[in-house]
Amino acid sequence: MTKKILICDDSIAEVRLIQSVLDKAGYWSVVTNDPTQIERTIDIERPNLILLDVVMPQRNGFQVCRDLKGNAEYSRIPLVVVSSKDQESDKFWAKEQGADGYVVKPFTPEQLLGAIQRFV
């Protein structure tokens, strides 16, 4: 059974890059570019894992992560932050918000897939 991965990133270029890696590895990707719509997208798509950017308008990835992990309906879905923010404090803050993993952009396909394969 193909695993479905939700990508939440406001950058179309980043989404296409991630989708390329996922497609080659046999994953099925779905996308939302609007972090305010992620719960709705999860309700419709029922992903096996979420890849979440941090720097987004209206609602940043840390806020999204905290909201999802604080909700019983969504908290069991593994969530990996994929961000250009590479300071230890960023990784610490993501973990504090409930993130299950963290991948720094730019990443290699192996780094991204390694983070995903820990959970699906």
C-alpha positions in Angstrom: 0.0 0.0 0.0 1.4 3.4 -1.0 1.9 5.8 1.9 0.4 9.2 1.5 2.5 12.2 2.6 1.1 15.7 3.1 3.5 18.6 2.2 2.6 22.0 3.7 4.9 24.6 2.2 4.1 28.0 0.7 7.0 27.7 -1.8 5.9 26.0 -5.1 9.6 25.3 -5.9 10.2 23.6 -2.6 7.0 21.6 -3.0 8.0 20.4 -6.5 11.5 19.4 -5.2 10.0 17.4 -2.3 7.4 15.8 -4.6 10.1 14.7 -7.0 12.0 12.9 -4.2 8.8 11.3 -2.9 7.6 10.2 -6.3 10.9 8.5 -7.1 10.6 6.7 -3.7 7.1 5.5 -4.4 5.2 7.8 -2.0 1.9 9.5 -2.9 2.1 13.2 -2.1 -0.6 15.7 -1.5 -0.1 19.4 -1.0 -1.4 22.5 0.7 0.4 25.8 0.3 -1.8 27.4 2.9 -1.1 26.6 6.5 -4.5 27.9 7.6 -6.0 25.0 5.6 -3.9 22.1 6.9 -6.6 20.7 9.2 -9.1 20.7 6.4 -6.6 19.0 4.0 -5.8 16.3 6.7 -9.5 15.6 7.1 -9.9 15.1 3.4 -6.7 13.3 2.6 -5.9 11.3 5.8 -2.1 11.4 5.3 0.3 8.9 6.9 2.9 11.6 7.5 3.2 15.4 7.3 6.1 17.4 6.0 5.9 21.0 7.3 7.8 24.2 6.5 8.3 26.7 9.3 8.4 30.1 7.5 5.0 30.7 6.1 2.5 33.6 6.1 -0.4 33.9 8.5 0.5 30.8 10.5 4.1 29.5 10.9 5.0 25.9 11.0 5.7 26.0 14.8 2.1 27.2 15.4 0.8 24.5 13.0 2.8 21.8 14.7 1.7 22.9 18.2 -2.0 23.0 17.1 -1.8 19.6 15.4 0.0 17.8 18.2 -2.4 19.3 20.7 -5.4 17.9 18.9 -6.2 14.2 19.7 -7.5 13.7 16.1 -4.2 14.8 14.5 -1.6 14.1 17.1 -0.8 10.6 16.1 0.2 11.6 12.5 4.0 11.8 12.4 5.2 15.3 11.6 8.6 16.2 10.2 9.6 19.8 10.0 11.5 20.6 6.7 13.0 24.1 7.1 15.9 26.3 6.1 16.0 27.4 9.8 19.1 25.4 10.9 19.9 26.7 14.4 19.9 24.3 17.3 17.3 26.6 18.9 15.0 26.0 15.9 15.3 22.3 16.2 14.7 22.5 19.9 11.6 24.7 19.4 10.2 22.3 16.8 10.6 19.4 19.2 9.0 21.4 22.0 6.0 22.0 19.7 5.7 18.2 19.1 7.6 17.6 15.9 8.7 14.0 15.4 11.6 14.9 13.1 13.5 17.8 11.5 15.2 18.1 8.1 17.2 21.2 7.2 16.9 22.7 3.7 18.7 22.2 1.5 18.6 18.5 2.0 19.7 15.5 0.0 17.1 12.9 -1.1 18.7 10.5 1.4 18.2 12.9 4.3 14.6 13.5 3.5 13.8 9.9 2.9 15.7 8.8 6.0 13.5 11.1 8.1 10.3 9.8 6.5 11.2 6.1 6.7 11.6 6.4 10.5 7.8 6.9 10.7 6.1 5.2 7.7 
